């Protein structure tokens, strides 16, 4: 057996692969640490095996993508083609005082051998171009900013009429900025009077005008003219062949440019009745259960919707036939129709407790007895008190002075309006002169009075008993009233001079001398971290918040509402007649064939009030200060309001953990801020413009004899609907180091009595040199306090304490109406009258 084992064949060990075994002692410290914490290595997830795409697969994907794009183009242009096509709206805007809009439309009609419709209204001059199988509706506008803005909201193209002789005035530039902000369709600049210009200088003139318009509309790469027939034909070919540019905020809702308005007064009230508006429906589909918004007049319910077929081309000619018997499309369902209730009725007794609970009744006798004992001890001077008495008054006489004389008028029950007024006085106090501050300090320390601290036994309390600890507390009280007032005056003068030079801390306020800080700032609170400290958004809400509507999930609600709009029976592109109920007769009287009359459909819930936020940036032209809660005219999409917005910081990185945002007292230049108002809900983003409501006496003529233009303050975009956004107003109380010993220091001028020091003791301190500290104890009777910091501070440093208070918008939003303005205020929106020059007649 031994021989057989020796002769057995086997491979050599060198031919066998042997992997080196893993040795844990050679593992890294990080891997061992991860393993000891229970961490495991990420296991690779095995997905489906991706099949390699062949050339045929890639070609098929391209065909599918091409088919989708073609379907989108066909869908967007379907309403403008066919036998019952919808005309494209082209607004003609005069930017110069000598621009003739009717001459532009006449030249475009003559190039296709069509007569100029003299008898038609300026807003419904329809040109049916058989050559291009398209229909164009021209809207000739005057120099009225409101008409131009309304027409631009519904137009498919805009023709900018400019002159070769007269420059674009301030009114024209204002129109360009306003149209640029609210979103604009395709723009075609047309220059008039170019024939009167020498041939040599025409190209330079075109380049100059093109450079000017490119600043507002970069896509306008060419300046056109209607002096020749080929140029006019080129403009018409571009208007008919191009696909209109989609404006997202208006395409998501139905809108209509009214061609006619028929008012039928009711028997009960002649001032109210039914208003029938006829026109082409555009944008999204319309449901009879939704509301309709008429600018300057508000929201109204729909009575009926009819279909009125038009644009039936005859075999010969371009005559238009209209069906005399319109067909009923839809009537509202009473159970599903939106109501005109815009706000909830708050129940003031809903959260009111009218009967005490058992826990409150238990032990009330002991609590009352304890309160009586504390009052008796305080009256007898148990804790000691500081009395302001005439000079020469003895301690025995001072002990009999009642506390009511000192505490009179210092209650902490202040209304919010009073608190805001005092905050405003603090803001203005930072810019006031130093003489008034010195007078206030002098009144506090009058020469005829002195302070006496009385203890239990009626004897005066020494400074050492008041809290001196060897760090300068007793020395602080050694100052005479005159020296204290002089040093305070010098400190305030230096601090305000530095604030004028360096605006790093704009929220600094002065602590009142004649009022306890714990009462003056009773509504404020301290925060450990502005971004992470918890703040309940439903805490101490005003009564106005009981009137608003709030969504549990705004994004999901918006998607559901938009999906419901797609299934409405009244489709976009149809020629319809909308009958509205309970419309004032003034709305029907405002319809004019020479001015655009636009109507917008509302989505569900867009009539209810809520807290609306929008981003805004100031314009560089307006340099005057704009404060929060100043009255402004706000244009939001298709609506116009009178409101007083509250401004706050805009965080580009997203909301904070606690959704707290810093309140801004002013709308700053070059910074994007967020405005907050109570307003009706509006889904989606919409352009926002802020104007100043100039009174009638201030809207006089300018130097050139033209009425003053409306002042554009800022422009932006609507943000969201969020009542839980917290606007925190910050104030910074400052103090100066008096004595410094290593990491501890004696701080003064932040408070002026020891009770305030103990009240604000839990709030964290910081310095302008980035030192952090806290209040250790109070020293003396003049508000000096001992503070500890995380490092040594300098004598020239400033100690700060931040306090925050939530700010709410005011319920003062109202619908802005042109018909409630005076004649002088209406003239603001109208530019200089058009003047026909000799070049126009050539």
Secondary structure, 3 states (H helix, E strand, C coil): CHHHHHCCCCCCHHHCCCCCCCCHHHCCHHHHHHHHCCCCCCCCCCCCCCCCCCHHHHHHHHHHHHHHHHHHHHHHHHHHCCCCCCCEEEEEEECCCCCCHHHHHHHHHHCCCCCCCCCCCCCCEEEEECCCCEEEEEEECCCEHHHHHHHHHHCCEEEEEEECCCCCCHHHHHHHHHHHHHCCCEEEEEEECHHHCCHHHHHHHHHHHHHHHHCCCCCCCCEEECCCHHHHHHHHHHHHHCCCCCCHHHHCCCEEECCEEEEEECCCCCCEEEEEEEEEEECCCECCCCEEEECCCEEEEEEEEEECCCCCCCCCCCCCCCCCCCEEEEECCCCCCCCCCCCCCCCCCCCCCCCCCHHHHCCHHHHHHHHHHHHHHHHCCCCCEEEEEECCCCHHHHCCCCCHHHHCCCCCCCCHHHHHHHHHHHHHHCCCCHHHHHHHHHHHCCCCEEEEEECCCCCECCCCCCCCCCCCHHHHHCCCHHHHHHHHHHHHHHHHHHHHHCCCCCCEECCCCCCCHHHHCCCCECCCCCCCCCCCCCCCCCHHHHCCCCCCCHHHHHHHHHHHHHCCCECCCCEEEEEEEEEEHHHHHCCCCCCCCEEEECCCCCCCEEEEEEEEEECCCCCCCCECCCCEEEEECCEEEEECCEEEECCCCCCCCCCEEEEECECCCCCCEEEEEEEECCCCCCEEEEEECCCHHHCCECCCCCECCCCEEEEEEEEEECCCCEEEEEEEEEEEEEEEECCEEEEECCCCCHHHHHHCCCCCEEECCCCEEEEEEEECCCCEEEEEECCCCCCCCEEEEEEEEEECCCCCCEECCHHHCCHHHHHHHECCCCCCCHHHHC
